[in-house]
């Protein structure tokens, strides 16, 4: 039975659960996917003189801990840009490093290379890969134009701008046309890009593109044509 945190999403005929926290769960494989954690973004900006509250990593890991507790996955796949830059893993404080190690305990953990963190890092556990193929699904960081059905990717940070009675709201979302899905950014400080942006063009069947929007209590399904451009 589904709870209010999740709903069905079908990609390449595979039934998945889209969680309102922004994670994707494949029950058949007990696999949990998250994208674009951008851990240590706050410390990365601080190093360049832009001061942000240094709590983004702790907040992101706490939300991830809640999702992992909900599903108890066998495998966790982080779809790239897990750290905001290559020095991020070294800047993890001891408490956040211990939290991450606890989340990894007893399960497989795969870090997919992203454009922000393309190289393997030390002392963060898990294994590193460019892509993961588990037929009929393929997990990678950046969506590919013309990719075969079954692609699960991140990178674009999709969000939906929707007109409501209370005004226009902007919410992170899963973008999918049933052949592939681009996942929302999971990181506390990650920004977003409207699914009406040209960057999404060519990667989806525009006539079937749908936003699965992360609401406060559940996930809402909205046709892309109803979403507003930036």
N, C-alpha and C positions, 0 to 999 in steps of 0.2 A: 504494500500500500504506500502511495506517495504521501509525504508530509508537505507542509506549506513551503518548505525550503527548496523543493525540487519539482521538475516536471519533465515529461518525455520530450526528447529531441531525436530525430531519426536522420542518420547520415549514412549513405551508401547501404541502406536497408539494415543498418545496425541500430538497435534501440539503445540510446544513451540517456542519462539523467543530467539535466542542466540545473545546477544548484544556484540559488540566488546570491550566494557569496561570490560566484564567478568561476566555479570549478565545474569540470565535466567528469562524470563517472560512467564507466563501462562495466555494468554488473557482471556480464559473462566472464570477463577477464579479471574482475576486481581491480581495475586500473583507474586511478584518479589522475586527471591532467589539470595542470594550472599553467597560466602563461604570464610572462612579463611581471615577475615579482618586483624587479628593480630594487632589490635590497641595497641598503646603504646609499640611497639617492641623497638623503639629507647630508651625510658626511661628504659625499662627492661635491655637492654644491658649496658646503662650508669651506672646503679646501680651495675653492675659487672665489671666496669672499662673499658668497651669497648665503646668508644665515637662515636656515630653516630649523624648526624644532627637530632634535635628533632622535625621534621616536618612531620613525617610519618602519624600520626593520622589526622592532618589537611588535608594533601594531599588525603588520602583515603576517608575521609568524603566529601571532595569537589567533587571527582569523583563520589561518591555514590549519592550526591545531583543532579548531572547532569542526572544520570540514572533515579532517582525518578521523576525528572521534566519531563523526556521524556515519562514515562508511567503512572504516577499518580496512583500507585498501591493501592489496598484496603488492601492488606496484604504484609508485608515484612518478609521473613524468612531468618535469618542469620544462616548458617549451621555449627556452631561451630568454635572454635578457633577465635572467634570474638575479643578477647583480647589475647595478647601474654602470659600473665600469670594471676594468680588469683588476683594479686594486681593492675592490669591495670586499672580497673574502678576507683579506688581511686586516681590514678595519673592523670586522665583526667583534663586538665586545664579548667577554667571556659568557655573560648570561645568554645572549642571543645564540652564541655558538652551542651552548649546552641545550638550549631549546631545540635547535635544528637537529642536533644529534639524537635527542629524545624522539622527535618526529620520525626519524629514519629507522629507529631501532625495530628490528623484526620484520622489515619489509625491504623490497628492492626500491632503489631511488636512482632515477636517471636524469642527469642534467643535459638538455639539448643545447648545443651552441647557438648563441644569438649574435646579433651585430654589436651589442654592447659588451658581451663577455664571450668572445669566440674561443678562448683557450681554456684548457683544464686548469683547475685551481687546487691548491693544497688545503688540507685540513677542513674540508667541508663535507666529507663523506660521499657516498654514492659513486656512480660511474658516469662517464662522459660519452656523448655520441653526437653525430651530425644530424641523423634522423633515426627514427625507430619505425620499422614496418611490422605490423601485426595484422595480416590480411583479415578483412579487406581495408583496414585503416592504416594510414601513414601519418606519423607525428613529426612535424618539423617546426622551425621557428617562423620562417617567412613564407606566406602563401605564394604558390607558383601559378602564373597565368597558364591555362591549358592543362593543369595537373589532372591526373586521373581521379575519378570519384573516390572518396574516402579520405581526403586530406583533412587533417586537424592541425591548425596553425594558430599563431599569435601575431605579434609584431605590429599590427595596425591599430591596436587599442580601440576597437569599434565602440561607438556610443550612438544613442538615438536621441534626437531632439524632437519632442512631441508636444503639441499644443493641448493643454487641458483647461478645465474651467478655472483653475488656479493660476494659469499662465503657462509659459513654455518651460518644460523641464528637460534637463540633460541627464541621461542615465547610461551607464555602461550596459553593453548587451553582447550576446552571441549573435553573429551574423551568419546566416546559412541559407542555402537553396536546396537542401537535402542531399546534395552531392558532396559538399565540403562545409566546414565551419571555421570561421575565424573567431577565436575566443577573446573575451574581454581581458584587459589588463587586470591582474590581481593585486598589484602593489598599491600601498596606501597613497603614495605620492605620484602614481602614474597618471598621465593625462589621457585624453581621448580624441578620437577623430570620427566625425559624422559618417555613418554608413552611406550617406549621399555624396561623399567626397569622391573625386575622380580616382583616388588611389584604389578604390574597391572595384572600379570598372575593369571588365575583362576577366575578373577572377570568379564571378558568379553569373548565373543565369538571372539577369535583371528582373525578368518577369516572375521569378519564383523567390526572390530575395526577401527574407523575413528577419526581423529583429526580435530576438528573445530577450526582453528588457528586464534588467535586475531591479525589481521593486523592493520596497521596504518589507513586504510580507510574502511576496511570491514573484514568480517570473511571468511577465506578460508578453503575449505574442502580438506583434504589430507589423503589418506589411511595410516594407521599406518605402513604398510610394507615399505612405502616410507620414513618414518622418520628414522633418524639416531640414533643409541644408543649412550649413553654418553661414 
